[in-house]
Amino acid sequence: MTGTMTRARARPRAQGRKYVYEAHERGRNADLRRQLDALEPGNRDYKQVIKLILKLNNANHAVKHKGVSFKTRHERKIFFDAFFYDLRRETIYRNIEPRRLKEDHVEAMTLVWEARDLSAGTIANYLSYLRTWCQWTNRPPETVRDAAYYFGEDSPLAHRRQVAEYDHSWIAAGIDHADVLPRIVEICPYVAIQTEFSLELAFRPKEARCVRPHEAVIPISDAIVDDIPEGCEATHCVRVQHGTKGDRVFTEGQHGALLLGAGQGRHHPQACRHQRSRAAPRAGWRRVPGRRRRAASGARRGRPGSRYRPQSAGRCRQTARA
């Protein structure tokens, strides 16, 4: 009876917090819209207009109903500030209103980008940001076209190059990983493990930084069928979810490299300890907290680096670490 009443009370409480947060967001957005409407079209403080539009929309995805990373938000802000600054300084449009972006303005900036010898990928990203801006400011879709419309189909700036023009690897540069690995370990053992991931599992740099070793190794039966090569005899594979998409099948030697990143290797006894602490409860382990102490705010906090033991070991007791 007590447990039922507790659950009945907890559910509205959690929902109430959600409603309070949503109400706060609605009130904040309404206040930002009032501030934006107060700035009449043609206002000289164009930077304030950009700032308010970013506060309203920068956390949202351009197409899907979800948020975006802090990296994307930062790059958007940097681009829009620089775009309208250059549009006022490098073109004839000296008094451009950010909320009244037109096709002529975009075409004028593409000439500036071409003169700066930017790559096709960079220009494609810029045009993608401008399409997002047009959605935020209710501009027509034809305001921003594809790169081929501005530079022509035969221009090298019209299409991305999908194949690398030269080998970017360490091997091509004459660098031996075994020789530089001890020097990397002295500076940062985490970066050393990331280089081993790239060497053994062919991870991209971002994949090596974002992978969670204790969550990445899964049975081959749980992998996507289309991603499993024919005749594969591996029993496990590495699911790369953070920093990329898809699954990768690894061998026994590569499995050892992954365990190395999980903190069981020679580089650092506490390597990836934070990842292990987050993954352990989901892997069927229970926390054995250390001695607790009170923070200045009065909240109780456990000691960092708490140990774990299997749940089958019985009731979890609070024990102080030596």
VEXNU-112689 format. One record per residue (C-alpha): x, y, z; residue in three letters. Coordinates in Angstrom, 2 decimals, padded with zeros to 5 digits. Example, Ala and Ser with C-alpha at 12.3 -4.5 7.8 and 13.67 -1.06 7.14 Angstrom:
{{012.30; -004.50; 007.80}; 'Ala'}
{{013.67; -001.06; 007.14}; 'Ser'}
//
This chain:
{{000.00; 000.00; 000.00}; 'Met'}
{{002.79; 002.37; 000.93}; 'Thr'}
{{004.71; 001.63; -002.24}; 'Gly'}
{{001.63; 002.24; -004.38}; 'Thr'}
{{000.94; 005.56; -002.74}; 'Met'}
{{004.58; 006.59; -003.15}; 'Thr'}
{{004.54; 005.84; -006.87}; 'Arg'}
{{001.23; 007.66; -007.26}; 'Ala'}
{{002.70; 010.76; -005.66}; 'Arg'}
{{005.99; 010.61; -007.54}; 'Ala'}
{{004.44; 010.55; -011.00}; 'Arg'}
{{002.65; 013.93; -010.80}; 'Pro'}
{{005.75; 015.43; -009.21}; 'Arg'}
{{007.91; 014.43; -012.17}; 'Ala'}
{{005.30; 015.58; -014.63}; 'Gln'}
{{005.00; 018.87; -012.76}; 'Gly'}
{{008.71; 019.53; -013.14}; 'Arg'}
{{008.38; 018.87; -016.86}; 'Lys'}
{{005.45; 021.25; -017.17}; 'Tyr'}
{{007.29; 023.93; -015.18}; 'Val'}
{{010.30; 023.63; -017.49}; 'Tyr'}
{{008.14; 023.80; -020.62}; 'Glu'}
{{006.25; 026.80; -019.23}; 'Ala'}
{{009.58; 028.49; -018.49}; 'His'}
{{010.76; 027.86; -022.06}; 'Glu'}
{{007.53; 029.23; -023.50}; 'Arg'}
{{007.80; 032.34; -021.37}; 'Gly'}
{{011.45; 032.81; -022.30}; 'Arg'}
{{010.75; 032.45; -026.03}; 'Asn'}
{{007.80; 034.84; -025.81}; 'Ala'}
{{010.02; 037.41; -024.13}; 'Asp'}
{{012.69; 037.00; -026.82}; 'Leu'}
{{010.08; 037.44; -029.56}; 'Arg'}
{{008.85; 040.64; -027.93}; 'Arg'}
{{012.39; 041.97; -027.87}; 'Gln'}
{{012.88; 040.98; -031.50}; 'Leu'}
{{009.63; 042.64; -032.58}; 'Asp'}
{{010.68; 045.80; -030.78}; 'Ala'}
{{013.62; 046.06; -033.19}; 'Leu'}
{{011.93; 047.39; -036.31}; 'Glu'}
{{013.15; 046.18; -039.73}; 'Pro'}
{{016.12; 048.25; -040.81}; 'Gly'}
{{017.40; 048.69; -037.25}; 'Asn'}
{{021.08; 049.65; -037.23}; 'Arg'}
{{021.88; 047.22; -034.41}; 'Asp'}
{{021.94; 044.18; -036.68}; 'Tyr'}
{{024.13; 042.25; -034.23}; 'Lys'}
{{021.37; 042.38; -031.63}; 'Gln'}
{{018.94; 040.99; -034.20}; 'Val'}
{{021.28; 038.08; -034.91}; 'Ile'}
{{021.75; 037.48; -031.19}; 'Lys'}
{{018.01; 037.28; -030.49}; 'Leu'}
{{017.32; 035.00; -033.47}; 'Ile'}
{{020.08; 032.65; -032.33}; 'Leu'}
{{018.73; 032.58; -028.79}; 'Lys'}
{{015.34; 031.59; -030.15}; 'Leu'}
{{016.42; 028.92; -032.63}; 'Asn'}
{{020.08; 027.94; -032.32}; 'Asn'}
{{019.44; 024.98; -030.01}; 'Ala'}
{{017.09; 023.32; -032.51}; 'Asn'}
{{017.83; 021.06; -035.45}; 'His'}
{{017.18; 022.51; -038.89}; 'Ala'}
{{014.85; 019.68; -040.00}; 'Val'}
{{014.22; 017.18; -037.19}; 'Lys'}
{{012.47; 017.77; -033.90}; 'His'}
{{015.55; 017.50; -031.71}; 'Lys'}
{{018.43; 019.54; -030.36}; 'Gly'}
{{021.92; 020.01; -031.76}; 'Val'}
{{025.36; 019.81; -030.20}; 'Ser'}
{{027.20; 022.71; -028.60}; 'Phe'}
{{029.74; 022.50; -031.42}; 'Lys'}
{{027.03; 023.11; -034.03}; 'Thr'}
{{025.60; 026.00; -032.04}; 'Arg'}
{{029.02; 027.61; -031.73}; 'His'}
{{029.81; 027.20; -035.43}; 'Glu'}
{{026.44; 028.64; -036.42}; 'Arg'}
{{026.98; 031.71; -034.26}; 'Lys'}
{{030.48; 032.29; -035.62}; 'Ile'}
{{029.26; 031.93; -039.21}; 'Phe'}
{{026.22; 034.22; -038.99}; 'Phe'}
{{028.20; 036.96; -037.26}; 'Asp'}
{{030.92; 036.79; -039.90}; 'Ala'}
{{028.48; 036.43; -042.82}; 'Phe'}
{{026.52; 039.60; -042.15}; 'Phe'}
{{029.68; 041.50; -041.20}; 'Tyr'}
{{031.34; 040.55; -044.51}; 'Asp'}
{{028.13; 041.21; -046.41}; 'Leu'}
{{028.16; 044.79; -045.12}; 'Arg'}
{{031.90; 045.31; -045.65}; 'Arg'}
{{032.76; 043.30; -048.78}; 'Glu'}
{{029.67; 043.92; -050.93}; 'Thr'}
{{027.46; 046.84; -051.94}; 'Ile'}
{{024.78; 045.89; -049.42}; 'Tyr'}
{{025.86; 048.15; -046.57}; 'Arg'}
{{022.60; 048.24; -044.63}; 'Asn'}
{{021.36; 044.69; -044.97}; 'Ile'}
{{018.67; 043.63; -042.50}; 'Glu'}
{{019.35; 040.05; -041.28}; 'Pro'}
{{015.64; 039.23; -041.33}; 'Arg'}
{{015.35; 040.30; -044.99}; 'Arg'}
{{017.99; 038.11; -046.60}; 'Leu'}
{{017.51; 037.84; -050.38}; 'Lys'}
{{018.93; 035.80; -053.21}; 'Glu'}
{{021.07; 038.72; -054.42}; 'Asp'}
{{022.77; 038.92; -051.04}; 'His'}
{{023.70; 035.23; -051.07}; 'Val'}
{{024.97; 035.45; -054.64}; 'Glu'}
{{027.17; 038.43; -053.76}; 'Ala'}
{{028.72; 036.48; -050.87}; 'Met'}
{{029.42; 033.46; -053.06}; 'Thr'}
{{031.67; 035.71; -055.15}; 'Leu'}
{{033.52; 036.67; -051.97}; 'Val'}
{{033.93; 033.02; -051.00}; 'Trp'}
{{035.21; 032.16; -054.45}; 'Glu'}
{{037.80; 034.94; -054.23}; 'Ala'}
{{038.96; 033.56; -050.88}; 'Arg'}
{{039.62; 030.16; -052.51}; 'Asp'}
{{037.42; 028.25; -050.10}; 'Leu'}
{{036.86; 024.53; -050.61}; 'Ser'}
{{033.67; 023.02; -052.01}; 'Ala'}
{{032.86; 021.41; -048.66}; 'Gly'}
{{033.19; 024.69; -046.79}; 'Thr'}
{{030.91; 026.51; -049.22}; 'Ile'}
{{028.36; 023.69; -049.03}; 'Ala'}
{{028.31; 024.01; -045.22}; 'Asn'}
{{027.87; 027.78; -045.49}; 'Tyr'}
{{024.90; 027.39; -047.82}; 'Leu'}
{{023.40; 024.83; -045.46}; 'Ser'}
{{023.64; 027.31; -042.57}; 'Tyr'}
{{021.94; 029.95; -044.71}; 'Leu'}
{{019.06; 027.58; -045.52}; 'Arg'}
{{018.57; 027.12; -041.80}; 'Thr'}
{{018.60; 030.89; -041.34}; 'Trp'}
{{015.90; 031.26; -044.00}; 'Cys'}
{{013.73; 028.79; -042.10}; 'Gln'}
{{014.19; 030.77; -038.88}; 'Trp'}
{{013.32; 034.09; -040.54}; 'Thr'}
{{010.51; 032.79; -042.81}; 'Asn'}
{{012.34; 033.53; -046.04}; 'Arg'}
{{011.33; 031.71; -049.28}; 'Pro'}
{{013.20; 028.47; -050.08}; 'Pro'}
{{014.60; 029.84; -053.34}; 'Glu'}
{{016.65; 032.39; -051.40}; 'Thr'}
{{019.51; 029.91; -051.14}; 'Val'}
{{020.31; 027.58; -054.06}; 'Arg'}
{{022.84; 024.79; -054.55}; 'Asp'}
{{026.48; 025.58; -055.18}; 'Ala'}
{{026.10; 024.50; -058.83}; 'Ala'}
{{023.62; 027.36; -059.37}; 'Tyr'}
{{026.22; 029.96; -058.36}; 'Tyr'}
{{029.41; 028.44; -059.80}; 'Phe'}
{{028.17; 026.21; -062.63}; 'Gly'}
{{028.01; 022.44; -062.92}; 'Glu'}
{{031.57; 022.16; -064.24}; 'Asp'}
{{033.14; 024.22; -061.45}; 'Ser'}
{{035.19; 022.34; -058.82}; 'Pro'}
{{033.30; 024.33; -056.18}; 'Leu'}
{{029.97; 022.87; -057.24}; 'Ala'}
{{030.54; 019.37; -055.88}; 'His'}
{{032.34; 017.93; -052.89}; 'Arg'}
{{035.33; 015.69; -053.51}; 'Arg'}
{{034.45; 012.33; -051.99}; 'Gln'}
{{037.92; 010.83; -052.50}; 'Val'}
{{041.02; 012.09; -050.71}; 'Ala'}
{{043.65; 013.61; -052.97}; 'Glu'}
{{046.56; 012.37; -050.85}; 'Tyr'}
{{047.15; 010.00; -047.96}; 'Asp'}
{{046.69; 011.75; -044.60}; 'His'}
{{047.80; 008.81; -042.46}; 'Ser'}
{{050.79; 008.65; -040.14}; 'Trp'}
{{052.22; 005.77; -042.16}; 'Ile'}
{{052.34; 007.90; -045.31}; 'Ala'}
{{054.10; 010.63; -043.32}; 'Ala'}
{{056.74; 008.16; -042.15}; 'Gly'}
{{055.64; 008.11; -038.50}; 'Ile'}
{{055.95; 004.84; -036.60}; 'Asp'}
{{053.16; 004.52; -034.02}; 'His'}
{{055.23; 002.26; -031.77}; 'Ala'}
{{058.00; 004.88; -031.57}; 'Asp'}
{{055.80; 007.87; -030.68}; 'Val'}
{{053.38; 006.00; -028.40}; 'Leu'}
{{055.55; 006.28; -025.21}; 'Pro'}
{{055.87; 010.03; -025.74}; 'Arg'}
{{052.10; 010.37; -026.13}; 'Ile'}
{{051.53; 008.35; -022.94}; 'Val'}
{{053.73; 010.75; -020.97}; 'Glu'}
{{051.66; 013.71; -022.14}; 'Ile'}
{{048.16; 012.18; -021.96}; 'Cys'}
{{047.32; 008.45; -021.66}; 'Pro'}
{{043.79; 009.07; -022.96}; 'Tyr'}
{{045.09; 010.37; -026.29}; 'Val'}
{{047.44; 007.36; -026.45}; 'Ala'}
{{044.46; 005.01; -026.16}; 'Ile'}
{{042.62; 006.96; -028.86}; 'Gln'}
{{045.53; 006.48; -031.26}; 'Thr'}
{{045.43; 002.73; -030.60}; 'Glu'}
{{041.71; 002.69; -031.37}; 'Phe'}
{{042.44; 004.36; -034.70}; 'Ser'}
{{045.26; 001.91; -035.45}; 'Leu'}
{{043.50; -001.32; -034.43}; 'Glu'}
{{039.84; -000.54; -035.24}; 'Leu'}
{{040.28; 002.04; -038.03}; 'Ala'}
{{038.34; 004.61; -035.99}; 'Phe'}
{{038.13; 008.18; -037.15}; 'Arg'}
{{039.50; 010.71; -034.63}; 'Pro'}
{{036.04; 011.69; -033.42}; 'Lys'}
{{034.99; 008.06; -033.10}; 'Glu'}
{{038.06; 007.32; -030.99}; 'Ala'}
{{037.29; 010.23; -028.69}; 'Arg'}
{{033.58; 009.45; -028.26}; 'Cys'}
{{033.60; 005.65; -028.03}; 'Val'}
{{032.49; 004.07; -024.73}; 'Arg'}
{{034.38; 000.76; -024.49}; 'Pro'}
{{032.13; -000.91; -021.92}; 'His'}
{{029.04; -000.18; -024.02}; 'Glu'}
{{030.52; -000.62; -027.51}; 'Ala'}
{{031.28; -004.38; -027.41}; 'Val'}
{{028.13; -006.34; -028.26}; 'Ile'}
{{027.43; -009.94; -029.42}; 'Pro'}
{{027.47; -010.38; -033.16}; 'Ile'}
{{023.84; -011.51; -032.96}; 'Ser'}
{{022.82; -007.99; -031.84}; 'Asp'}
{{024.50; -006.29; -034.79}; 'Ala'}
{{022.75; -005.16; -037.96}; 'Ile'}
{{022.60; -008.11; -040.33}; 'Val'}
{{023.58; -006.06; -043.39}; 'Asp'}
{{026.77; -004.89; -041.64}; 'Asp'}
{{028.09; -008.40; -040.95}; 'Ile'}
{{030.47; -009.62; -043.70}; 'Pro'}
{{029.79; -012.99; -045.26}; 'Glu'}
{{031.70; -015.81; -043.61}; 'Gly'}
{{032.45; -013.75; -040.50}; 'Cys'}
{{033.41; -015.97; -037.57}; 'Glu'}
{{033.69; -013.26; -034.92}; 'Ala'}
{{031.55; -013.66; -031.82}; 'Thr'}
{{031.42; -009.97; -030.93}; 'His'}
{{031.54; -006.66; -032.74}; 'Cys'}
{{032.04; -003.02; -031.85}; 'Val'}
{{028.96; -000.83; -032.18}; 'Arg'}
{{030.05; 002.71; -032.97}; 'Val'}
{{027.17; 004.94; -031.88}; 'Gln'}
{{028.83; 008.07; -030.46}; 'His'}
{{030.54; 010.25; -033.03}; 'Gly'}
{{029.33; 008.23; -036.02}; 'Thr'}
{{026.86; 005.53; -037.10}; 'Lys'}
{{027.09; 001.84; -037.88}; 'Gly'}
{{028.76; -001.30; -036.50}; 'Asp'}
{{032.28; -002.65; -036.93}; 'Arg'}
{{033.46; -006.25; -036.61}; 'Val'}
{{036.75; -006.73; -034.77}; 'Phe'}
{{039.25; -009.55; -034.23}; 'Thr'}
{{040.78; -010.82; -030.99}; 'Glu'}
{{043.70; -008.43; -031.20}; 'Gly'}
{{041.37; -005.51; -031.71}; 'Gln'}
{{039.31; -006.68; -028.74}; 'His'}
{{042.44; -006.36; -026.63}; 'Gly'}
{{042.87; -002.77; -027.76}; 'Ala'}
{{039.30; -002.00; -026.74}; 'Leu'}
{{039.83; -003.51; -023.29}; 'Leu'}
{{042.92; -001.35; -023.05}; 'Leu'}
{{040.70; 001.70; -023.41}; 'Gly'}
{{038.38; 000.37; -020.73}; 'Ala'}
{{041.07; 000.93; -018.12}; 'Gly'}
{{042.54; -002.59; -018.08}; 'Gln'}
{{045.69; -001.81; -020.02}; 'Gly'}
{{049.21; -000.66; -019.36}; 'Arg'}
{{048.82; 003.05; -020.02}; 'His'}
{{046.92; 004.28; -017.01}; 'His'}
{{045.30; 002.28; -014.17}; 'Pro'}
{{042.34; 004.67; -014.03}; 'Gln'}
{{041.94; 005.27; -017.76}; 'Ala'}
{{038.36; 005.87; -018.82}; 'Cys'}
{{037.29; 005.55; -015.17}; 'Arg'}
{{034.44; 007.96; -015.77}; 'His'}
{{033.12; 005.86; -018.64}; 'Gln'}
{{033.40; 002.70; -016.56}; 'Arg'}
{{031.51; 004.28; -013.67}; 'Ser'}
{{028.65; 005.32; -015.96}; 'Arg'}
{{028.42; 001.98; -017.75}; 'Ala'}
{{028.72; -000.35; -014.72}; 'Ala'}
{{025.13; 000.00; -013.39}; 'Pro'}
{{023.73; -000.80; -016.84}; 'Arg'}
{{026.04; -003.82; -017.11}; 'Ala'}
{{024.58; -005.46; -013.98}; 'Gly'}
{{026.96; -004.07; -011.35}; 'Trp'}
{{026.06; -002.31; -008.14}; 'Arg'}
{{027.83; 000.64; -006.58}; 'Arg'}
{{029.80; 000.17; -003.38}; 'Val'}
{{030.00; 003.80; -002.25}; 'Pro'}
{{032.90; 005.14; -000.31}; 'Gly'}
{{032.80; 007.38; 002.70}; 'Arg'}
{{030.34; 010.21; 002.27}; 'Arg'}
{{030.99; 013.81; 003.11}; 'Arg'}
{{028.89; 016.93; 003.18}; 'Arg'}
{{029.54; 019.65; 000.66}; 'Ala'}
{{029.44; 023.34; 001.45}; 'Ala'}
{{025.88; 023.50; 000.14}; 'Ser'}
{{024.76; 020.77; 002.55}; 'Gly'}
{{024.32; 018.11; -000.13}; 'Ala'}
{{025.80; 014.68; 000.47}; 'Arg'}
{{028.32; 013.46; -002.06}; 'Arg'}
{{030.08; 010.15; -002.49}; 'Gly'}
{{033.80; 009.90; -002.99}; 'Arg'}
{{034.96; 009.75; -006.61}; 'Pro'}
{{036.11; 006.42; -008.01}; 'Gly'}
{{033.55; 004.28; -006.19}; 'Ser'}
{{034.01; 000.56; -006.66}; 'Arg'}
{{031.52; -001.91; -008.11}; 'Tyr'}
{{030.63; -005.53; -007.54}; 'Arg'}
{{028.11; -007.86; -009.25}; 'Pro'}
{{024.50; -007.58; -008.19}; 'Gln'}
{{024.41; -011.30; -007.45}; 'Ser'}
{{026.79; -010.70; -004.54}; 'Ala'}
{{023.84; -009.84; -002.32}; 'Gly'}
{{022.73; -006.69; -000.61}; 'Arg'}
{{024.91; -003.69; -001.24}; 'Cys'}
{{026.47; -002.31; 001.93}; 'Arg'}
{{028.12; 001.04; 002.38}; 'Gln'}
{{031.79; 000.46; 003.14}; 'Thr'}
{{034.54; 003.00; 003.64}; 'Ala'}
{{037.56; 002.72; 001.44}; 'Arg'}
{{040.93; 002.44; 003.08}; 'Ala'}
//
